Structures are given as C-alpha cells and as structure tokens.
Amino acid sequence: MAAAVTRRINAGLRADATDDGADAQNGARPPAARRVNGGGGKDDVWVPVDEPDTPDAGGARPPLFRTYKVKGSILHPYRFLILARLIAIVAFFVWRARHKNRDGAWLWTMSMAGDVWFGFSWVLNQLPKLSPTKRVPDLAALADRHGSSGDLPGVDVFVTTVDPIDEPLLYTVNTVLSILAADYPVDRYACYLSDDGGTLVHYEAMVEVARFAELWVPFCRKHCVEPRAPESYFAAKTQAYKGGVPGELVSDRRRVRREYEEFKVRIDSLFTTIRQRSDAYNTKHAGENATWMADETQWPGTWFEPAENHRRGQHAGIVRVILNHPSCKPRLGLPASADKPLDLSGVDVRLPVLVYISREKRPGYNHQKKAGAMNVMLRVSALLTNAPFVINFDGDHYINNSQAFQGTMCFMLDRRGGGGEDTAFVQFPQRFDDVDPTDRYANHNRVFFDGTMLSLNGLQGPSYLGTGTMFRRVALYGAEPPRWGAVASQIEAMDKANKFGSSTSFVGSMLDGANQERSITPLAMLDESVTDDLAALTACSYEDGTSWGRDVGWVYDIATEDVVTGFRMHRQGWRSVYASMEPAAFRGTAPINLTERLYQILRWSGGSLEMFFSHSNALLAGRRLHPLQRVAYLNMSTYPIVTVFIFFYNLFPVMWLVSEQYYIQQPFGTYLLYLVGVIAMIHAIGMFEVKWAGITLLDWCRNEQFYMIGSTGVYPTAVLYMALKLVTGKGIYFRLTSKQTTASSGDKFADLYTVRWVPLLIPTIVVLAVNVGAVGVAVGKAAAWGPRAEPGRLAVLGTVFNVWILVLLYPFALGVMGQWGKRPAVLFVAMVMAVAAVALMYVAVGSPYPGAAAAASLGRAASLTGPSG
C-alpha cells in the first residue's frame, strides 16, 4: 500500500493525466500527432521531428520530450513573403533616393532616416523567426524512467515579494500553497519565500499557510485537483474528475472551502492582529514601540512604527524554517473523525520544506531590488537544501499544472547529444488571470509569448522572462556548459578569483549542487555555526569585491535583470528551452489599469536600452552565441529607438494644419502605393504568424494597437531617459507595477475604468488630438474644394493614415475616458463631433481657398454666358 501511494503521489501521475493513459498502461507510446495536442499544438500546423531513442545502459529509451516544426505548406510561403517584403523595402528605398523632395529637403531627410530604421528594425525582428519550434515534455517517458523509484532530482523553489499592499497577500499565499501541493516527490523540493520588505505580516502569513496546507495539500493529492491554488480552484468551473474517490469529493470540497474562507479571514486580519498584539505588548513593556511576534519577542525586521534597525531599508537579515524536511517514506493520514471529517487514510500527508527569508538591508547600500533578493536566496538555499535545480516565481504567479516541475525535468534530464546537460534554463509561457475579456491593453501578450518565443526555440532558446523559469544551479553560479570544461575546475578557478565571496561552506556546497542526480539536503538543526553562515550570506557586505551581479547569479544595475541574466548564459554557450504544456504550467496576474500597464512597459523598454549601452550588448558577445540569437538580443535591446520616428510621423499632420503644401515624398501617389504594398505585406506575414502561433486575430490586433500606444509615449520616454542617463551618468528609477487594488469594490475589472493621471499620458493624448484635428481639416478641405479637386483628393488620401492611427489608439482613448469607457459609443460620438467642429472651423475661417475657388468658378460661368446687359 505504501509503495503504491509513493508511486502515485510522489512520482507523479503518468499518462493518465493526458488523453493517452490507456496506451501508456499497455506499454505503447501514443502517436506523435496525438502528443502534440497535449502540448497545445495543432495537427494542421505542427509536425513531429523524427528523433532517435536515447541510448542507455538498459537499452534504448524514448526521448523525454518531443520536437515539432511548422508544416512546410505554411513555413515556405511564410519565408517567401519575408524575402519578398525585404526586396520590396530595398526597391522602395532606391525609388525614394531617386526622387528626392527638393521643396522640403529636411522633411524628406527625416522621413528617409525613419524609413531606413523601420526597415532595419523589421529585419532584426523577422530574421530570428525563420524556424519556429515547439517542444513538448513526455511525462509518460519520464515516469517510465524515474517514476517507479521517485528518484527525480531536487528542486529549490524561489518566490519573491516586497510589499503586501502592492502585491496583495492573497496572491502570495496562493502561490506558496500551489507550490506545496505540486505533484513532485515531496522530500525532493523546498520552497523559499523572499520578503524584501522584512514585514512580520509576510512571515505570519507563511505560518498560516503551513497550517492550512496540512488540509489543502492532502485534499489535492486525494482528489487530483487542478489547479492547486485554492483561490483559482474554487473559482473554476466544474472539471473532469481524476481522483480515485469521486463519492467523497462534494463533501470534502465543501469542508475545505469553508476552511479556506476562514483562512482568508485570518490572512486579511493579520495587519490588525499584529498591530493590536504589538500595542498590548508595548503597553506591558513600558517605553517600547516595537512590532511583536506571537511568542512575545520583538520582530527583527521592519516595524509598524519605524525605528533604528527596524525600518524599510534598514533591518537585520532573517532566515526561519517554517516547515522542516519531511521523512523519506510516505506518512499516511488518519481516517475521518469528528475533529477531522476528511478521510486521509490512504493519502500521503507530508509537506515539503518551507523557509522564510528577508535579507539584511543597510543605508548606503544598493540592494539591487529583485536581483539582489534572488542572489541571497541562491546562497541561503545552497546551505540549507542545495537542490541542483532552481525555479523562480513572482509573488502573484501560481502553479496551474501540478506536473509542471516534472515537465521541466523532461528537458533537463534528456541525454540526447548532451542536450540536457547543456540546457541552462527552461522557460514556460506566461498566462494571466483576471484580464478583461477584450484584453484592452494586450496583457496576454500572446504574439510575444506564442510567436517570438517559439521562434527563438528554434535557435539557442528563449530569453529568460523573469518568472516561471527553472534553472540549472551551476549555470547561475556562472559556470560554462560541460562541453567547455569540467565544472569542478571552473568553480575552483572562479573561487581563486574570489568571485563567490568568503563563505567556505557556501563554496564547498557548489560541487554537490552541480550534481543533477541528487535530491535536496535534509535540513539539519540550525546550530550556531550554521546561523552565523546564514547571517553572513544574507549580509549587505557579503558581495563586496566579488562577481555577484555580473558573472555570478542574477545580473545587477539594470531594470530587466531577467533578460540580461539569460543573455549571459547564452553567450557562454548554454541553451534554453521554451516548454509547451496543457494546461498551462503557471498563471499569474497582470495590471489592467492603463497607467500601471504603461509604467510596466516603460520599465521593460528602459531596461532594454540599458542592456544595449552596457557590457551585455549583443554585439560584444563571443562566437558561442548563435548568429540569429545575437540578432534577436540586438532587437530586444534596440526596439524602443524606432518609436522615436513613429512618434514624429504621428505628429506630421500638424504641418497640414498650418500649411497646404507639405508633402513627404513626390510623386505622392506612387509613394502611397509603395506604402500600401509594404504595409499589406507585413500584415500578410502577420497572418501566417497568427496561424502557426495558434493565436487569435484579436490577440494580433491588440498587439498592434498597444505597440502604437507605447510608440506614442512610453517608448520615446524610455529613449529620453536613456539619453539623460548617458549624459548625466545617473541611473534611471522605474517604479514597480502595482497589482489590481480595486477588485474588492465588487467590480472585477474596476481598475480598467480608473484613470490615474500622470505625465506619461500626455504625449499620446497630443498625438490623438493632432490626428483628430487632421481628419477634421481633411474633411473641411474636401467640403471646400470638392473631393474631385486635387487639394480635396489629396486630403482624403492623407486621412487614411490619420484614421489608421486613431483606430490603433482606440484602447488608449477608452482608457482616459474612465467610467465613460464602458460605453464605446460615447467615444465614437465625441470623435465625430470633434471632427465636424474642426471641419466647420476650417471652412469658416481656416482657409481662403474656398472663396477664391468660388470666385474663379463664377468668373468661368460669366465668360460662358456673356454680359447680361
């Protein structure tokens, strides 16, 4: 019985988690065409790559993952269109160079420079997309190889959070609960929470999590529920039952849900509970103004009332083990009783390791935000559990597919051509909950996650995206792939150069951490020597004079530490994998408020430019970086620059408002034909990408719209910030994105209709107003001259550009309308009225031409009829 429980719960479900369970039980592997559906692929798009089995001591074994390529009937026309557009762009530049506009040379030069950069940027973006590839883990093959003995490698799970207000506690506790309930050998992984604010609220929330997990985790194992974040599970619609006791699900679910509601009440009241307790203890201990723990000891982190060594940015380091290492053998629960109505007699009730960490902070130190917190967790975990693999989550991302950890192991442990050992990290797509149904601000970002990343999967691998990523620990230590040198000699050489710091116990743990077959280290008692080591590893000064933040760990001094950290590994010769699983491995939250979303992409785009102007420039990488991977990183670090030209293009209609004769290029009709042609071709290419990426037309349209919104404000602002940094030498501060804060008002999407006015909105509002005015002037010209006259005809043609810009800025216009944005018809009526008002003003006072035209028309009529008298 115990052995069966071990196989079922700790080794993970085998093929019965997919539609191919019967075949797997019979020892047959399902056809590849069926497997791709399990990974989100489609038979009419993706075809399997013929791959040999893996040689092994026990004979040939099936590979642990499957690779798929786009069908030739889709891929070849797609590549042909890319080539055709490249030829068309070159022809367009040649034509423009031969037809230089002499009347407005400065305008022609500016537009030509913009068009050249547009073309160059498009080439950088398009070249890495020539060979999209999908890789899908084969969980049945993993279970055949490792499941019977539960000998999967150890995993350390890192969760980062800072502020319990900006990142609500409910998100964080659900993240941790989903990790504790993951379908992975319970004695082979550990969860670490990094609280960068050092608040007692986060620590006591973890204590509450540990208590509730004693009920939640066995319930998940008993009934094989998905997802295993309780908030998402109880909000989900009814799903197919995969457990073994369906008759007990309804009563068990009702009981657990009641306990979860009580758990949420305790979590929500932590602020009040801790403050009331602290007030009582401060009264008891006269003269104290501290924040107190439940055991009547003062909290070593930040206090409600800031004091010396107990304020944000100044407090001691804290490491506390909340759940210790479980036994290596299953521990079955108890039958149902009056006190415990759930029957857990056949369920393993062990819980994995849970550790709370808050690093030391002191004035005068640059603590490096998330990257610094991650590096502290990397060192502390090496001393405590030292798993060979590390996976990190933001505090608002939870495990949506309980077999996600097993899925990553399919890539890390596959031995074909040494591929697994050369894989530094496995990246999963990011999926989001609570996004408005129309995805107004492109929060799902499917064009990037399902298009660009699958393309990089055919090269050296995807970039690191900051969350939902499993790393090989030794790659984070800065070691190169094994094919470039033995890990032991690399670590020894780096240690001699003092790259890791002064902790001998930490350096001594590295070789064990490089062994991908090992489990986690059982936690020993934290005696004085271990406590001293942990205090040293969490200290601000530990990294002084070392290579942490550059050659070791997560990279510092950049807003996009994730992309740059992944780039460092790629330029060393490591590979990465973009993994496809269904259901999605992880899910999180995204800001649906316009201002917060703009701040988010401002931070990303600013960090991208910082990458270009740093030692992480892709042009400086060595020959180990794949040529097209280099192009992809160059595109990632320069894409905001092209938007400066887009911004000024969008303001060109200002000249039509004050003058009648500004033309970018003549003959204007030919110029317009070229533009229509190259723009139509890029949209045709986009339709092919929609097809093979498996996204919807709405996803694609929202991506186009939000790119234009960013191009008219956020991206040019990032370029300006970067220019100021280069001139002044001062760094750029990017505020962290706040999560939804008004959901408690009863409206799930209340943040969508909340306007937070900031200067960042002004440039896009100006572009919006200019193009509305340009449409109005064009209508006025057409009314004054007549649509067939040359001025009127050219005005109408120019309106196509303005209307296109307004369509792309439509989501922004709804956003700045606030509550009125719930009624799009109001926006349409307001636009029409604004255009009509500008047109009437133009006809009335804006132009002398209508009068002259009328006089000329009367003169011609008089000459035809002769004198009246």
N, C-alpha and C positions, 0 to 999 in steps of 0.2 A: 504493500500500500504506500509506504513512504517513498519507495523508488518511483512509483507511478506519479505521485504528487510532484516529486522533484523534476521528472521529465516534463510534466505538463506545465508546471508553473515557472520553474527556474530556467529550463532550457528553451522555453518559448513555444508557442503553438507552431506546428509545422504547416503543412499545406492546407489544413482545414481552415486557416484564416483567409484563404483565397477560394476561388471557384473550382480549383483543381484538386481538392482534397482527395477525392476517390482515386484519381490516378496516382497521387503520391503514396497513398497507402498500399497500392498494388506494386510499388517499386518503379513505376514508369514516370518519366518526366513529361509534363504536358508539352504540346507543340508550342513552338516559339510564337506562333501567331496568337495563341491564347495568352501566353505570358505577357505579351506587350500590353494587352488590355489591363492587366493587373497593375501596370505601371503608368497608366494614363495614356498609352499610345493608341493609335487608330490603324486598323488594318489597311485602310486605303491611303495611308500616308507613310507609315514606317514599316520597314522590312528588316528582319533579323540578319545580323552578320554571321557568317559561318565561322564558328570558333572551335578549336580543338579542345578536348578534355584536358584537365590538368594532370601531369604525371605525378605520381605519389608512391610512397613506399608500399602501400597496399594495393597498387594498381591505379589505372587512370580514373580520375574522378571528374564529375561535371563541374564546369566553372561556377563560381559563386555569384556571378552577375551576367546579364545578357546585354549585348550592344545592338543598337538599331540605327539604321541610316534612313534618310528620306528616299522614297522611291525615285528612280531615275526619271519617270514621267513628270514628276514635279520639280526635281532638283535641276535637271538640264535646262528646261525653259527659264527657270529662275536665274541660273547663272548666265544664260544668254541675254536676258533682259538687263542684267547688271553690266555686261560688256557693251550692249547696245547703248545704254544710257551714258556710259563712260565716253563712247565715241561721240554721242550727241553733245555732251558737255564740251569736249575739245573743239568740235565744229562750231559751237556757239561762241566760245572764246575767240576763235580765229575770225569769225564773222564780225564780232564786236571790235576786235583790234583793227579790222579793215574799214570800219565805219565809225571812226571816232567822231564824237559830237563836238564840233568846234565852238558852238554857241555857249554851251555850259560845260567847259572842259573840266572844271573842278568837280561838278556833279557826276560827270561821266567817269572820271578817275576814281572817285569814291565808290561808285556802284560797281565798277570793274573790279576793284580790290575786294569788295564784298562778295562778288560772284566767284572770284577765284578762291577765296577762303571757303565759301559754301561748297564748291566742288571738292576742295582738298579735304574738308571735314567729312563730306559724304563718303569719299574713298576710304578714309580712316575707319569710318563706321561700318562700311559694307564689306571690306576685304575679309575680316575675320568671320563673316557669316557664310562662307562658301561651302562649309561642310558641317552642317548641324548634326549632332549625335545625341542619342538618348541611351542612358544606361539604367537598367532596372535590376535591383537585387533579387536573387533567387533564394528566398527564405527556406524553401524545402531542401535545397542543396546544402545550405548552412546547417540545418537541423540534422541532415544525414551525416555531416562531418563532425559536428560538435555537440549536437543536442543531447545525445544519449548520456554523455558524461557531464554535461554542463560546464565544459572547460573553456568557455568563452573568455577572452581577455578582460582585464579590469578596466573600468571607465570612471573617471572623475568628472562630475557634472558641475559646472560653474554657473551661478545665477548672480547677476549684478543688479543692484538697485541703489537709489540715492535718497530720494525724498518720498515719504509716504503720502504726501499730498499730490505732487505732480505725477507720481506713479502709485496710484491707489493700492492700498494693502490687499484688497480683494484680488487684484491681478497677481500680486506676488505670491500669496498663499496658494492660489490655484495652480500657479506654475510649479511650486515645490510639491504640492500634492500629486500632480500628474507625473512628476519625476519619481517620487517614492513608490508610485503604483506601476511603473514601467514594467513591461514583460521582458525581464532580463534577470539572470541569476542574482538573487538579492544580496548574496555575500560577495559579489564581484563589482559593485559600483557604489559610489559615495556622492552625496550632494553637498555642495558648499554654497552658502549664501554670503555674498559680499555686500555689507551695508556701508556704503561710503559716507553716510550721514552720521553713523555711530549712535543711532537712536535706540532707546530701550523699547520703543514700540515695535520695531522690527524684530528684536530678539524675543520678546514675549509672544509676538505673533508666531514665531517659529516653534516656541514651546507649545502653543495651542495647536499648531499644525501637527506636531508629533503626537499629541493626544488624539486628535480626530483621525489621524492616519491609522491608528490601531483598529478603527472600524472601517474606514474608507478603503484601505488597501486590500484587506481580505474580501470585502464585498466585490471589488473589481475583479479579483482573481477567481472568486466563486462563480461569478456570472459572466466573466469575459467581456465586461462592458467597454464601450468606446464612445466618446473619448474619456480619458481618465482625469480630466479636470472637472470637479463636481459642478461648477457653475455652467459649463458648456454641456455637460451630460444631462443635467436636469432641464436645461432649456431646449434640448434637441427633441426632434420628433421621434416617434417610435421606430426602432431599428430592429433588424433581424436578430433573433436571439442566438448566441453562440455558446452559451454555458451548458452545464450538464443537469441543472435542476430548474427547469422553467416554472414548475409549480410554485416555487418559493420566491420568484422574482418580485411579484407585486407587493407582497408583504415586506420583503427585505428592502425594496426600493422606498416604500413609504416610510419605514423606520429610519433608514439612512438619510432620507431627505429631511425628516424632522430634526434629526441630529445636526444636519448641515445648516439648517436655518438657525438653530441655536448657536452653532459655531460662528456663523456670520455676525450674530448679535454680539458675541464676545469680542470678535475682531473689531467691529465698528466702535465698541465702547472702550477699547484699550486706551485711547488718549485720556478719556475721562477717568478711567480706573486708575491709571498710573498717576495722574495728577492728584486725585483725591488721596491715594495712598501716600504720595510724597508730602502733601500738605499735612497729613496726620503725623508722619514720622518727623517732619521738620518742627512741628509743634512739640513733639515729645523730646526731640534733641534741640534744645534752645540754641538759637544762633545759627542753625543750619538752614541752607536754602537749596538743598540738593534734590536730585531725582533718585528715588529709592526703588530697589528691586523688592520682590515679594519676600525674600529672606532677610529683609531689613539691613541690607548692605547697600552702599552707595554705588550707583551705576558708573563705571569708569569712562563711559562715552560722553556724549553731549547731554546737557540738562535742559529742562524746560526754561529755567532761568539761567542764562549763560554765566559762567564763572571761569576763573583761570583754570586751564587744562580741562575744561568741560564745556567748550563751545564749538560751534561748527568751524572746522579748520584748525582746531587745537584740542586734541584729546589723545589718550593712550591707545595703543593697539589692543585688540580684544580677539581671542580665539576661544570659543566654547563649543565643546562637543555635546550636542543635544541628544542624538541617537548614536549609540556605540555600535561597533561591528557585531553583526549577528553571528550565530553559530553557523557552521558549515553544513549542518544537517537540517532538514525541514523540521519546523516546530508546528504541529497541528493545533488548531484551535479547539474550543470546547463546544459541546452540544448546546442547543438552545436552553435557556433557563429564564427565570423570572427577571433576573437582573440583566441578562444578555439575550434578548429574544432572537438573535441571528444564530443559526446553526452553522458553526465554522469547524465542525469536527473533521471534515476532510480537506481543510484549506490550510495552506502554509501561512502563518500569521507573522512571520518575521518581517522586520523593516530594515531598509538599508541605512547606512551611515548618514547622519545629518550634522553639519558643522556650521556654526555662525562665525563670521569673520568681519572685523572692522579694523582696518589698518590704522597705524598711528598717523596723526596729522599735526604739523607744527607750522607756525608762522615763518615766512621766509623761504618755504619750500614750494616748488611747483609740483603738485601732486599728480598731475597728468590725467586727471579725470578717470574715465573708464579703463584706459590702457594701463594706468598705474595700479588700479584695483585688480585687474586681471593678472598682472605680473606678481602681485602679492599672493593671490590665490594659487598661482602656479608653484610658488616656492613653499607655501604652507602645506599644500596638498602633497608635495613631494616628501615632506617629513612625516605626514600622517598616513596616507594611503598609497601614494606613489603609483597610480594606475598608468599603464603605458599609453592610454588614450584619454583625451580631454575633450569634452563638448561644452560649449557655452551658450547661454540663453540670456536675453534681456529679461527683465522682471515681468514683462507683460506677454511673454511667449510661453505657451504650454505644449506638452506632448499630445498631439491629436491622434497619433497612431502608436499604440503601445509597443509595437515591434520596431520602432524607428532605430533604436540602438542596434538591434540585430541587423537591420538593413545596412547600417554603416559598416558593420563588420564584414559584410559580403565584399566590400571593396577593399578594406584594409588587409584582409587575410587571403585574398585571391593571389595565387602564386604564379600566374601565367607570365613568363618572361620577367619575373621580379617586379611586376606592375604594382602589386600591393605594397611591397616594401618601399617603393619609390613614390607612394601616394602620401602627401603631407596632410591633406585635409579633404573631407567630404562635405560638400555644401548642399543643403536642401533648399528648395524654393520657399519663399516667404508667402504665407497665406494669411489673410486677415479677417477677423470677425467685426461685426457692428459697423461695417461700411454702408453708407446709404445705398439703396437699391440701384440707383443710376450711376453710382461711383463718380460723382461730380468732379472730384479733384484727382482722378486716376490713382487712388490709393492702392488698388490691387496691382497696378504696375505690371500687368501680365506681359506686355510687349518686351519688357526687360527680363523678367524672371523666366518666361517661357520662350522667348525668342533669342535675345542676346546671350543668355547663359547657356542655352543648348548649343549655340554656335561655338562658344568657347570650349564646350565639352569635346568638340572635335579637334581641338588644338592641344594645349598643355593643361587646360582645365579652367574652370570658372574662377573668378576672383572671390575673395573672402568677403561675405556680406554682413558680418557683424554679429549674427545670431543664428542658431540652428546649424552650427558647424562643428564637426568632430575633427580634432587634430591628433596627429602623432606627437606625443610629448617631446620626443627628441628633436623634431623639426622646430618646435617652439624654442628649444634651447639654442637654436642657431646652427645645428649640425647640418651637414650636407647629406644627400642621399647616399646609401651604402655603396653604390657603384662608383662613387668618387672618393671613397676612403672609409676605413673601419671607424665605426662610431667611437669606440674606446680611445683610439689615438686622437680623434678630433676633440673629444672632451678634454683629454689630458693637455693637448696643446692650448685649448681655449682657457683652461684653468690656470696654466702657467702665465698666460697673459692677463690674469685677474679679470676675466670677462664676467665671471659669475658672482663675485663677491667673496667675503671672508668666511662664510659658514662651511666648515669642513663636513658637517653632517649632511648639508644640502648637496654639496658637490659629490659626496660619497653615495648619494642615492641615485645619481644620474644613470649609471650603467644599468641598475635594476629597472629604472623607468624606461630604458630603451628596449627592454625585452618584451616584444609584443605578445608573447605567450603567457605572461604572468598575470595573476589576479591582483587584487589590491592588498596592501599590507594591513593585517589586522591591527586595529588601534590598541596600543599599549596604554598603560596608565601615564597620564601627563605628569611625570615627576619634574623635579626642579630643573634638571638639565634640559629636558625637552621644552619646558616652559621658557627657559632662557633662550633656547634656539629659536623658538617661535617668536618671541619678543624681538629678537634681532632681525628676523626675516621680515617682520611687519614694520620695522622702524623706517622713518623717513630717510635716514642717513645711510641705509644699507647699500643703496645703489650708487653712492658717490664713488667716482673713479672706476666704475665698471662699464660694461657694454649693454646693460639693461636699457631697453627703449630704443636701441639701434640695431645691434647684431643679435641680441638675445631678447626673447619674449615679444610682447606686443610693442609696436613702434610708437614713440613719443613725438610731441611737438607738431601734431598735425590733427586736423579735425576729423579726417577719415582714416583713423588708425587701422581700421579693418582692411581696407583695400591695400594700404601700404604694407601691412604685415603679410598678406597673401602674396604681394608682389615680391617681397624679399625672398620668400620661399621659392617662387617660380624662377627667379633669376639665379638661384643656387642650383637649379636643375630638378627640383621637386615637381611632381604632378599633382593635380587635384581632380576631383570627380564631382559632377553635378548629378545627384541621385533623384530618380523619379519613383515615387511610391503613391499608391492609392489605398486608403485615404491619405491625404496629405500628412506628412510626418509631424509637422508643427504648425501651429497657428498663433496669431498674436493680434494686437490692436494697432490701429493707425489713426492719426489725427484727422478728423473730418471737418475741423474748423479751418476756414480759408487762411487766416493769419498763421496759425500753427503749422499748417502744411507748407506755407511759403517759407517760414523760418527753417523748417526741416530741410527743404531742398537748398536753401541758402547755405546751411552748414555743409551739406554734401558737395555743392558746387565750389564753395570756398576751399574745402579740403582737397578737392581735385586739383585746383590751381596750385595749392601749396605743394602738392606732390610733384607737379611739373617743375616748380622752382626749388627743388631740393635734391639731395643725393639719391632720391628714389625716382628720378626721371628715367623713363623707359629707354631713352637714347643712351644712357650711361651704363646700361646693363651689359653683361658679358654675353658670350656666344651660347651659353646654356639656355638662354631664353629663346623660345621658338620665334621665328621672324614675325609670324602673324599675331602671336601673343604680344609681342612688342608693339605692333601696330594697335592692338586692342587697348593696351595700357596707355599708349600715347593718346588715343581718342578719349579714354576716360579722364585724362588729366588736362585736356585742352578744350573739351566741348563747350565750356561757357564762353570762350573767346568769340566764337562765331555769332553769338547772340548780340554782341555789340552792333554788328552790321544789321542784324534783323531789327533791332530796336530803332536804328536810324531809318531804315527802309520804311518802318511803320509810321515814322514821323514825316516822311517826304510829302504826304498830302498837305502839310502846312503850306508848302510853296504854291500849290494850286489854289489855296485860299486867298493868297495875296497877289498872285500873278496869273496870267493867262497862258504863258508860253514856256513853261518849264517841261522839258522832255528829257528823260534819262538817256534815251537812245533813239536815233532816227536812222532809217525809216521805222516809225513806231509800229506799224502793222506787222512787219517781219519780226521785230523784236518780240512782239506779243505772241506770235506763232511759236517762236523758239521757246519762250517761257512756258506756254501751254504744253508743248511737247515734252520738255524735261520734267515738268511737274507731273504730267499724266503718267510718265514712265516710272517715276518714283512711287506713285500710288499703285501702279500695277505690280511693282516689286513688293510693295507692302501687302498686297492681296495674297501673293504667294507665301509670304511670311505668316500671314494670318492662317493660311491653310496648314502649313507644316508645324506651326507652333501650337495649333489647337486652341487659339483664342477667338473671341467673337469680334464682330465689326464694331460693337460698342466699345470694347477694350481698346481697339485700334484708334477709334475716333477720339476717345477720351485722352489717349496718349498724345495725339496730335494737338488737341486743344490745350492740355496743360503744358505742353512744351512751349506753345506760343505764349501762354500766361507767364511762364518762367522767363521767356526770352524778352519780355517787355518790362521786366522789373528785377526779378531775383538774380538771374544770371549776370546781367550787366552790373548789378550791385556787387556781386562777388568779384567780378573783374576789377571794379573800382577799389574794393577792399584790398585785393592783392596788390594793385599798383601802389596804394598807400603803404602797405607793408614793405614793399621793395624800396620805397623812397625813404620812409621813416625808420625802418628796421623794427617796428613794433608789431607784435603778434596781433592776430585777429581773435576777438571773442565772439563765439557763436553760442547763443543761449540754447539750453536744452529744450526739446519739444515737450510740451505738457500734453498729457492724455486727456480723454474726454472728462470733463468736470461737471457737466450739467445734466448728465444722464439721469440723475436722481430726481430731476424735476418731473418725471413721468413721461417725457418725450424722449424716446430712444435716440433721436437724431437732433436734439436741441442745439448742440454745438454747431450743426450745419447752418443754422439760421442766426447765429450770434456774430455780430460784427465787432471786431477788435481793431480799432483804427490805429494804424502805425504808419510811419513814413514810407515803408516798403510798398504800400498800396498805391502811392501817388503816381509813379511812372506809368503803370498800367492804366490808371484812370485817365491820364493825359492822352495816351495812345487811343484809348476808347473814344474820348471826346473828339480828338482830331479826325478820326475816321468817320464818326457820325457827321461831323461838320463837312468833311469832304464829300460824303454821299449827298448831303443837302445842297452843296454848291453844284454838284454834278446834275442833280435834278433841276436846280434853278437854271443852269446853262441850257439843258435840254428843253426846258419850257420857254426860255427866252429866244434861243436861236432856232429851235426845232430839232428833232432828233436826227434829221437827214443832213443838216448843215454840218460842216466839218467840226466846228467847236463843240456842237452838241453831241456829235457821234463819238468824238474822242473822249468827251467827258463821260459818256455812258460806258465806253470800254474801260476807262480807268476805274469806274465804280466797281467792276468785278473784283479788283484787288481789295478795295475797301470793304466790300460786303464779306469777302472771304475772311478778312481779319476780324470783323465783327462776329462772324459765326464761330471762329476759334476762341474768341474772348467771351463767348456767351456764358460759360460757367462762372467766370470771374464777375461778370455783371450781375448774375443772380446772387453771388456771394455778398457783394457790397450792398445789396438791397435788404439784407437782413431778413426779417419776418416776411416782407413782401416777396421774397424769393420763393415762397411756397406757391405763388401764383405767377407762372411764367408769362401769362397773357398780359399782365401789368407791364412787364418789361417790353414786350412787343409793342404795346400801345405807346409807351413812353418813347421808344426809338422812332416810331413813325411820326409822332408829334414833333420830336426834336428835328428830324429830317425836314419835315414840312415847314417848320419855323425858319430853319436856315435857308431853305429854298425861297421862301417868300421874302426874306430879308435880302437875298441876293438879287431877286427880280426887282425889288423896290428900290434899293439904294446901293447895292454892291457892285453893279456893273453898268457902264454907259453904253455897252454894246447893243442891248435890246432897242434902245431909242434910235441909234444910228442905223440899225438894221431896218427898223420900221420906216425911217426917213428914206433910206435907199429903195425900199420896196415901193413907197408912194411915188418916188421920182420915176421909177420904171413904169409904173401904171400910167402916170401922166404923159409920158412920151408916147405910149401906145394909143391913147385916146385923143391926143391933140388938145389944143386950147379950148376951153369951154365957150369962150365968147367970141 
